[in-house]
Amino acid sequence: MKKYGISRVIFGLVTATLLSGCVGLEQLNDQTDHTKSNSETHVPVKTTSNQLSNDFYRALIEDGKYKPSKSRGVSLSLDSGYNINNFEIGLMDLSKKVFPTDQYFFREGQVLDSDTIKEWIGRKSKQNPDGLNPGTAEDSKNLKPYYLAQLLEQDYIVKNDNTYELAGLSIGLAMNSQYRYTKDGKEYTQEIDDETLKQQGKEMASIILQRLREIDSLKDVAIVFGIFKQAAPDDIAGGTYLSTATSTKGALISSWSSVNKKYKVFPLVGEEATQDSTQFENFRTNVENFFPNLSGVTGRACYEDGVLTELKVEIITQFYGKAEIIAFAQHCTDMASKYLKYNVPVEVRIKSINGPEALLIQNQATHSFTYHIY
């Protein structure tokens, strides 16, 4: 197997800023410039001390610029934007349990580049011996499913005196829940069950771990793995992580744990009504009765260990003036305050063909909603 080299990167001269959110001019004016040098680089440093909350990592910016992933854009090959979002943010959520946001900084993946990832997610063959998916071009008539759809790397950094060093990695494996193929001119879809996905994902993660441990700078860093089940393209709930594991050192993964996080779409279809879905239905009914041009009211609920942790509602409609938008947003605010009384973050986005029109956000303490008209 080929060696996947990476130079050890010392982030002695790096900017730490917020990964999510904006930094005001007054904050930038309060920053202190430091200029140091080491054997590898000579870059000015600015560090912001602000962090919106422990839900967000502070990101590293090198030489005043955000450093995109070496495999930037590769994850866009997933089946939907919902899959992409859940794949990336879900891996970050798994990472928080190993790399706390108040101790670690975030950097997009700099170990695996696009070419390496494309090789690894390809089918194994004489031309591509490092492919993780089964089958070769020569066996095309009896190919096994294309299990692995994508890989995602995230880097986590710690501060050591005046330097920032790579302390850990997270690797997400996006697995296909369906295998679509063509045979004798006809298209077929084969469903892949969760147990098969997990088994294949665990075997692939073990191989990836062995390859990463061959890199000198990664021999002793913690590496988190997450096995992600990609949802069908028309599933607006998006995919979910099924399993996770952490290797602190060595090339073996000792154990895996289940991830009990799921997304549901309201209104429920083919499922028994719940208290959460009933509250949403009451909201939806009152909103639809108020305005004649609605294209749809849907909710995207996140559950962890069976408990609702977040609800995002999207309303799509057509407006013929600003007055309509204001009146509709006010009515939605009234109905949301009445029916969407969840003890979790709730937001309602109102959109039209022209883009976002209004945003409603719940105050969890009072269950009241405030709104913003774009």
N, C-alpha and C positions, 0 to 999 in steps of 0.2 A: 504494500500500500504506500502511496506517496506521502511525504511529510507535508503537513500544512503549517508553514512557518509563520511566526508573528514576532516582531521585535517587542521586547518588554518596554512599555510606555510609562514614563514617569511624568506625572502631571504636576510638576512643581510650579508651573507657570500657567495657570488655568483660571478661567472665570467661573464662579458658581453663581447661578441665577435660578429663577423659578422655571420649572418645566412647564407649568401651567399658569397662565395669567400674564399680566403686563407689569412692568416696572416703571413707575412714574419718574419724571425728570428730577423731582426733589430727592428721590431715592438715589438716583445716579449721582447727583451732586454730593451726596453724603458718602459715596464710596471712596475708599482709599486705594491709590495706585501703589503697587509694589513692583519693582523690577529686580529680578534675580537672574542668575545664570547657573546652568549645570552643564554636564558633559554632553548633553543631547540637544538642548535648545535654549533660546533666550527670548522670552515672550513676556510682555507686560501682563500683570494680573489685576483684575478687579473682582471683588467679592461682595455680593449682596447678602445681608444678614436676614432678610425678610423671607418668610415662608407662609403661604396662604393658610395651610393647615397640614396636619400629618397625613392627609390623604394624598399629598403630592410630594414627589422627590424634587430636590433642587438639581438642576442640570449643570453639567460642565460645559463651558464655552472656551475653546482654545484660541488664543490670539484674537479675542474679540468676536469670534464667529462660532455659530452653532455647527457642530460636526455631525453631518448626517451619517446614517448607517452605511457601511461598505456594501450592503446588499439592498440599498434604498430602492423601494418600488417593487421588490420581488413579491412581497405579501399581497400586492394588488391583484395577484393571479387567483386569489380565493374567489368563491362563487358570488359573494355579495359584500356590500359595505358593512352590513351587520356582522357578518363573519369576521371581516377585517378588524372591526372595532373590538369585538369580544375577544379575538385572538390576542391582540396587542395589550389592551387594558387588563384582560384576565390574567395574562402572564405577569404583568406588573403587580396585580393584587396577590398572586401567589408569592411573588418575590418579597413583598412587604413582611411576610412572616419569617423570612430568613435574613433579609437586609432591611432593618427598620429605617423609615424615612428620616428620622432625626439623627441617624448615624452614617448613612450612606448617601452618596450622590449618584445621579443617573447619567449614563452615556449610551447613546445608540450603539449597536453592535459594531465593533471594529476588528473582530477576529475572523469571522467568516464573510468572505466577499461573495458577490453575486455568482461568479463562475463556480465557486466551490459549492454553494447551495444548489445550483442547478444540476451539478454532477451528483450530489448526494440524493436529491429527490428524484433523479432519473431511475430508469430500470437498470439493474445490474446486467452487464454484458462484457464481452471482450474489449469493446471500445470504451466502456465505462465501468471498470471494475469496482469503483467506489459507490455505485448506485445502491440505494437502500430499498428500492421497490423491487419485487421479484420479477423474474422473467427476462428474456432477452429478445432481440429482434428475430433471432433464428427460431424462437419458440412462439412466434406471434399468433399462431393458430390456437394455442392453448395457454394464453396468458392468464396469470392470476390477477386479481384486482389491483388497481393502482391505489395502494393504501395511503401512502404519504403524499399529501398535497403541497405542503410548504413547511419551511423552517423559519424560526424567528429567534434572533439573538438580542439580548439586552445585557449591558455591562453595568456593574455596580462598583463604585469607587469609594475609598476611605481616605481621610486626610491624615497624613503622618508628618507631624511637625509642619514644615512649609511645603510639603509635596503631597500630591494626590496619586494614589496607587490603585491599580486594578485589584479588587478584593474578591470578586465573584462574578459569575455569569448566570444567566437564565436562558434556557433553550426551550422554545415552544415547538411542538410537533403537531401540525394541523393534519388530521386524518380525515379521509373521505368517508362519509356515511353512505354514499352511493357510488357505484362504479358504472359509468355509462360507456358503452362500446358498440361497435358496428360489426355485424356478422351477416354475410350473404346479402349485403345491401340494406339490411334492416337495423334499426337502432334498438338497443336493449338497455335496461337499467337493472342492476343487481344491488339489492340492499345489503349493507354490511352491518352486522350486529355489534353491539357495544363491546362484548367480550372479545370478539375477534380484533376490534380496533385497539383495545387495551393491550392485548397480547402482542400484536404487531408493533405497537408504539413502544412498548417496554423493550422488546428485542432491539429495535432501532436505536432507542436511547442508550442502551448498553454499548452499542457499536460507536455511537457518537462520543460517548464518554471516553472510551479507549483512545479514540483519535485525538480528542482534546488534551488528554493527559500526556500525549507524546510531545506537546508543546511545552518547553521548559518553563515559561512564565505561568502556565496553568496547572502545574503538577500539584500544587497544594491549595488552590483557591476553591471555595465552595461553588458548586454548580447545581443549579435548580433545573429540574425537568418538569414540563407539563404536557400532558397528552390531551389535545383539543379535538373534539368531534365537530367537524364542519357540518352546518345545516344545509338543507336544500336551498337552491337559489331564490325560491319564492317564499322562504320562511323568514318573516321580518323579526322573529325573535332572535335569530342568529344562533351560532354554535355555542357550546359550553365545554369547559375542561372536565375531564373524567377522572384523571389521576395525576398525582404529583409525587416527586421524590427529590431528595437532596443528597449529593455526594460531597462530603467535606474534604476527603482526600482518597487517593487510590482510584482504580479503574473498575470498581464493582459497585453496583447499586444494591444496598442491603435490603431495602423495603420500599414499598409504594403505599400511598394512602389515597383514599377516594376523595374526590372534590364534590361536595353536595351543593352545587350552585346551578340553578336552572333559570331560564327565561320563559315567560309565558306571554301570550298575546291576548288581550281583551278586545272584543268580546270572545269568550271561550267558545270553541267549536268542538262538538263531540265529547265534551267533558261536563261533569256535574258542576252546577253553580256553587261558588264559594261565597263567603262574606265579602271578600275583596272584589270578586267579579260582580257581585250584586250591587255594591256601591258604585262601581264604574258604570254598570248598566243604567242605574238611576241618573247618573250624570249625563251619560250619552243621550238618553231619551229626552231629557229636558233641554239639552243643547240643540238636538235635531228638531225639536218642535218649535224652537224659537226662530230658526233661520232657514230659509227655503232652499239655499243653494249649496248645501253641504255635500261634499264628495265622500266624506268618511270621517269617523272618529274612532281611533284605535289607541290602545294602551299597551305599553311594553313593560311588564313587571319582572323584577329580578327577585329571586328567592334564594336564600342561603339557609341550609338545614331546615327547609320547609317554611321559613319565616320571610315575609315580604321585607325587602331592604330598600327598594327604590321603585318608583313608578314614573314613567315618562309617557305623556299623552300627546298625540299629534292629531290636529284637526285641519283638514284640507277643505277649502271652500273658495268661492269666487266673490269678489267684492266689486262694487261700482262706485266707491267713493270712500273718503276717509271717515265720514260720519258713520257709515256702516261698520267699519272696522272698530271704531271706538265703542259703539253700542254693543257689538257682538262680544268684544273683549270684556266689557263691563258685565254682561250677562254671564259669560263663562266664569268670570271671577266669583260672581254670586253663587253659581251652581257648584263650582269647585269647593268653595268654602262650606257649602252645605253637605255635599256628598263625598268628597274626596278627603275625608278626615283620617288620614293615615299618619301614624307616628314615624314616618320615614320621609326622606326627600321626595317631593312631588313637583314636577314641572309640566306645564301645558304649553305646547308650541302651536300657534295658529299660522297656517301658511296658505298661500295662493299660488297661482301660476307665476306670479311676479317675485316669489320668494317669501321670506319670513315677514309676517305682518304684526304679530304680537307675541309676547312671552309672559306667562304667569308662573310665579314661584311661590311655594307655600312657606310660611313661617311656622316651623314645627311646634313652637311653644304655644302659639295661639290658634293654629290651624287656619288662619286667615291667609288670603292670597294677595300679593301685590302684582301689578302688571306693568308692562312696558310696551308702548306702541312704537314700532320702527318708523 
